Amino acid sequence: MTQLKPLTDRKQTRVARTLWRIEAGLYGPLSLTALAEVEGISPFHLSRAFALSVGRSPMAYVKARRLSEAALTLRNTDTKVVEIAFAAGFETHEGFSRSFRAAFGYAPSEVRRNPDLSLDLQEAIVMASTDQPKLDPAFVTRPEQRLVGLSRRFTMATRNQVPQFWQEAAAEIGQAMYGVETFGATYDFEGEAFTYMVAIADDGRIDTEHLNHLVLPAGDYAVFSHEGHISTIGDTWSAIFDAWASSADVTFADGPEFEHYAADFSLEAPGGVSICIPIKRAG
């Protein structure tokens, strides 16, 4: 099995290095766990940074690249379809054909017969540099805090549903959400899946029996201010786990990561939100 190795050029971001490793070993035994391990980061954190930068999760990108290269081979060679399927990492011709049709809208045989068909191919992405926001977090020690709200399981593929989930949660929690600090907490990471909770402080003001509960542990946190509009908060999340974490003199601690919205936060104006990441200070 090919062993992934760290690159010596640490000026590149984690996403750029991961893209390089994928392209260098496109037909090898790539896995999210191995890609994350060589970067010294959890699979979920790598998946989030990668998806926010590239638009796909790492393994979805791997699959799209392999299918795209397979489509080019179908167009330009006489290689048997079953051989192309195996080379692309599929165990059966049937599985390859299903994935190929799902990706391009055509069966492999149709592309072989008509190579001029228009296909939405995934080209190799190369990131030579980054214009991500510069981050200068504050390091604070927070006491334990109890939250109450509504939670739901998401994946990196379904993360675009989170804004709509906020609307659902606001309707469920009711008037208690307005004019107070609110939280968007991310926890229970597993591969590319996570639980997201829209919450307020559990201070006894409302009946919480029908809602979900979460404890934010006491400890040290890196707090990143997001100065832009809320629609661009993904850029700050990406910069934290892609570029900043590579050079930071801290390690991530277990526990929920969360967005903290000020009481006067507005969807119409920039600012009013920060991202809090549990950490362990060096030494």
Secondary structure, 3 states (H helix, E strand, C coil): CCCCCCCCCCCCCHHHHHHHHHHHCCCCCCCHHHHHHHHCCCHHHHHHHHHHHHCCCHHHHHHHHHHHHHHHHHHHCCCCHHHHHHHCCCCCHHHHHHHHHHHHCCCHHHHHHCCCCCCCCCCCCCCCCCCCCCCCCEEEEECCEEEEEEEEEEECCCHHHHHHHHHHHHHHHHHHHCCCCEEEEEEEEECCEEEEEEEEECCCCCCCCCCEEEEECCEEEEEEEECCCHHHHHHHHHHHHHHHHHHCCEEECCCCEEEEECCCCCCCCCCCEEEEEEEEECC
